[in-house]
Amino acid sequence: MGLAMKKDCQICGHTLDAQSEAYICVHECTFCKNCTEERGHICPNCSGELVRRPRTPLTAAAACPLG
């Protein structure tokens, strides 16, 4: 099962496409760079570490039915 590539920051609502710099925790809570940095890379939902979400290659993003 792949990552649930959420399309919006869960705090500010900023749109995050497959190439956006986004951060996730182990539960796939998703945040933009600014909201992540404001929270010291700690998820406000589970207190887990927020790490950079991998980017989908442009060719894969175009072919992905979820993206």
Backbone as ProteinMPNN parsed JSONL, in Angstrom:
{"seq_chain_A": "MGLAMKKDCQICGHTLDAQSEAYICVHECTFCKNCTEERGHICPNCSGELVRRPRTPLTAAAACPLG", "coords_chain_A": {"N_chain_A": [[0.84, -1.182, 0.0], [0.61, 2.173, -0.898], [1.651, 5.554, -0.01], [-0.812, 7.76, 1.328], [-1.35, 10.333, -0.488], [-2.023, 13.19, 0.549], [-3.719, 16.213, -0.312], [-3.734, 18.735, 0.822], [-2.444, 20.985, 3.325], [-2.868, 20.111, 6.665], [-3.171, 22.034, 8.581], [-3.057, 24.814, 7.673], [-4.313, 24.62, 5.23], [-3.053, 24.966, 2.803], [-2.517, 24.201, -0.611], [-1.142, 21.157, -1.694], [0.623, 19.673, -4.123], [1.804, 16.795, -6.01], [4.483, 17.43, -6.327], [5.087, 19.244, -4.376], [6.807, 20.542, -1.474], [6.351, 18.768, 1.268], [5.456, 17.5, 4.524], [5.243, 14.578, 6.579], [3.884, 12.429, 9.176], [4.139, 9.248, 10.915], [1.543, 8.401, 10.699], [0.674, 9.533, 8.432], [-0.297, 12.127, 8.572], [-0.397, 15.312, 7.152], [1.54, 18.139, 6.28], [2.444, 21.503, 5.335], [5.625, 23.052, 4.526], [6.074, 25.453, 6.029], [4.216, 25.272, 8.219], [5.166, 22.939, 9.369], [7.772, 23.654, 10.168], [7.136, 25.675, 12.024], [6.184, 24.137, 14.075], [8.32, 22.734, 14.967], [8.982, 20.371, 13.635], [7.349, 18.393, 14.714], [4.518, 16.395, 14.919], [1.343, 17.775, 15.432], [-0.84, 16.227, 15.998], [-0.169, 13.571, 16.794], [2.231, 13.734, 18.075], [4.446, 12.685, 16.862], [7.458, 12.439, 14.842], [7.883, 14.682, 12.146], [8.605, 14.151, 8.829], [10.176, 14.666, 5.626], [8.009, 14.307, 2.935], [8.12, 11.928, 0.344], [8.64, 12.85, -3.062], [6.613, 12.436, -5.938], [7.661, 11.18, -9.043], [7.339, 13.182, -11.99], [6.323, 11.839, -14.29], [5.13, 9.573, -13.192], [3.263, 10.784, -11.533], [1.503, 11.926, -13.365], [0.388, 9.663, -14.466], [-0.853, 8.445, -12.343], [-3.856, 7.401, -10.868], [-4.791, 8.484, -8.53], [-3.602, 10.895, -8.103]], "CA_chain_A": [[0.0, 0.0, 0.0], [1.392, 3.4, -1.002], [1.286, 6.679, 0.84], [-2.0, 8.535, 1.004], [-0.796, 11.639, -0.835], [-3.045, 14.202, 0.823], [-3.533, 17.358, -1.197], [-3.773, 20.003, 1.547], [-1.872, 21.039, 4.668], [-3.928, 19.901, 7.646], [-3.281, 23.189, 9.47], [-3.396, 26.067, 6.991], [-5.087, 24.352, 4.026], [-2.256, 25.217, 1.599], [-2.581, 23.105, -1.569], [0.106, 20.407, -1.857], [0.548, 18.712, -5.215], [2.788, 15.708, -5.92], [5.835, 17.987, -6.331], [5.236, 20.193, -3.27], [7.56, 20.136, -0.292], [5.377, 18.475, 2.316], [5.983, 16.679, 5.611], [4.269, 13.629, 7.104], [4.253, 11.609, 10.33], [3.91, 7.821, 10.634], [0.114, 8.214, 10.412], [0.465, 10.258, 7.187], [-0.782, 13.495, 8.731], [0.36, 16.025, 6.129], [1.687, 19.56, 6.567], [3.349, 22.257, 4.476], [6.93, 23.351, 5.12], [5.964, 26.498, 7.058], [3.529, 24.753, 9.414], [6.07, 21.948, 9.965], [8.845, 24.37, 10.851], [6.548, 26.372, 13.177], [5.927, 23.143, 15.122], [9.561, 22.053, 15.279], [8.965, 19.043, 13.0], [6.595, 17.476, 15.569], [3.109, 16.342, 14.519], [0.452, 18.246, 16.49], [-1.878, 15.23, 16.236], [0.309, 12.361, 17.484], [3.543, 14.064, 18.661], [5.495, 11.978, 16.132], [8.369, 13.226, 14.022], [7.467, 14.998, 10.778], [9.705, 13.986, 7.882], [9.844, 15.081, 4.267], [7.249, 13.355, 2.127], [8.774, 11.73, -0.957], [7.956, 13.426, -4.219], [6.293, 11.509, -7.016], [8.202, 11.635, -10.33], [6.298, 13.794, -12.823], [5.689, 10.859, -15.182], [4.268, 8.729, -12.367], [2.165, 11.616, -11.041], [0.553, 12.091, -14.454], [-0.27, 8.376, -14.71], [-1.492, 7.956, -11.113], [-5.285, 7.711, -10.806], [-5.078, 9.178, -7.266], [-2.858, 12.117, -8.013]], "C_chain_A": [[0.883, 1.243, 0.0], [0.928, 4.464, -0.024], [-0.029, 7.302, 0.378], [-1.521, 9.964, 0.758], [-1.881, 12.705, -0.676], [-2.701, 15.487, 0.091], [-3.53, 18.709, -0.502], [-3.068, 19.882, 2.882], [-3.014, 20.952, 5.667], [-4.079, 21.063, 8.624], [-3.785, 24.416, 8.717], [-4.205, 25.87, 5.712], [-4.353, 24.623, 2.731], [-2.31, 23.989, 0.694], [-1.2, 22.484, -1.768], [-0.056, 19.416, -2.999], [1.669, 17.685, -5.065], [4.222, 16.213, -5.871], [6.081, 18.981, -5.189], [6.117, 19.636, -2.169], [6.553, 19.991, 0.84], [6.013, 17.536, 3.334], [4.874, 15.81, 6.173], [4.814, 12.962, 8.362], [3.963, 10.146, 9.971], [2.448, 7.525, 10.306], [-0.308, 8.948, 9.137], [-0.317, 11.559, 7.352], [0.137, 14.336, 7.849], [0.344, 17.528, 6.385], [2.639, 20.211, 5.575], [4.639, 22.559, 5.24], [6.812, 24.367, 6.252], [5.314, 25.99, 8.339], [4.399, 23.726, 10.133], [7.162, 22.641, 10.762], [8.338, 25.103, 12.087], [6.329, 25.419, 14.354], [7.158, 22.295, 15.441], [9.637, 20.631, 14.768], [8.313, 17.977, 13.884], [5.123, 17.549, 15.17], [2.225, 16.81, 15.673], [-0.647, 17.233, 16.838], [-1.39, 14.06, 17.089], [1.646, 12.561, 18.202], [4.69, 13.292, 18.016], [6.34, 12.94, 15.317], [7.762, 13.456, 12.639], [8.698, 14.949, 9.886], [9.233, 14.357, 6.486], [9.129, 13.967, 3.517], [7.968, 13.168, 0.795], [7.95, 12.344, -2.077], [7.729, 12.344, -5.252], [6.922, 12.031, -8.3], [7.067, 12.149, -11.217], [5.602, 12.785, -13.719], [4.746, 9.952, -14.401], [3.059, 9.513, -11.867], [1.085, 11.772, -12.106], [-0.242, 10.806, -14.69], [-1.076, 7.881, -13.516], [-2.971, 8.35, -11.082], [-5.649, 8.487, -9.537], [-4.545, 10.585, -7.237], [-3.359, 13.303, -8.674]], "O_chain_A": [[1.803, 1.351, 0.81], [-0.059, 4.291, 0.691], [-0.314, 7.36, -0.818], [-1.312, 10.719, 1.708], [-2.562, 13.071, -1.634], [-1.529, 15.808, -0.102], [-3.345, 19.734, -1.157], [-3.08, 18.821, 3.506], [-4.019, 21.649, 5.526], [-5.019, 21.077, 9.417], [-4.814, 24.99, 9.073], [-4.728, 26.838, 5.16], [-4.948, 24.527, 1.658], [-2.166, 22.863, 1.169], [-0.215, 23.19, -1.982], [-0.785, 18.432, -2.871], [2.405, 17.716, -4.079], [5.104, 15.487, -5.412], [7.189, 19.503, -5.061], [6.174, 18.426, -1.95], [5.977, 20.974, 1.307], [6.995, 16.857, 3.033], [3.717, 16.226, 6.243], [6.023, 12.926, 8.595], [3.582, 9.85, 8.839], [2.15, 6.498, 9.696], [-1.491, 8.985, 8.798], [-0.928, 12.044, 6.4], [1.341, 14.087, 7.809], [-0.7, 18.117, 6.666], [3.532, 19.556, 5.038], [4.722, 22.344, 6.449], [7.387, 24.168, 7.322], [5.815, 26.254, 9.432], [4.378, 23.644, 11.361], [7.445, 22.261, 11.898], [9.036, 25.15, 13.101], [6.294, 25.855, 15.504], [7.053, 21.263, 16.103], [10.276, 19.777, 15.383], [8.675, 16.802, 13.816], [4.549, 18.635, 15.094], [2.345, 16.294, 16.784], [-1.311, 17.372, 17.865], [-2.094, 13.605, 17.991], [2.134, 11.646, 18.866], [5.791, 13.248, 18.566], [5.982, 14.103, 15.129], [7.199, 12.542, 12.037], [9.7, 15.614, 10.147], [8.035, 14.36, 6.204], [9.596, 12.829, 3.475], [8.383, 14.148, 0.177], [6.72, 12.352, -2.034], [8.552, 11.444, -5.42], [6.746, 13.204, -8.631], [5.963, 11.606, -11.192], [4.386, 12.869, -13.893], [3.675, 9.6, -14.896], [1.956, 8.972, -11.787], [-0.106, 11.754, -11.795], [-1.411, 10.859, -15.07], [-1.903, 6.982, -13.665], [-3.296, 9.525, -11.256], [-6.72, 9.091, -9.481], [-4.989, 11.397, -6.425], [-2.73, 14.359, -8.605]]}, "name": "protein", "num_of_chains": 1, "seq": "MGLAMKKDCQICGHTLDAQSEAYICVHECTFCKNCTEERGHICPNCSGELVRRPRTPLTAAAACPLG"}
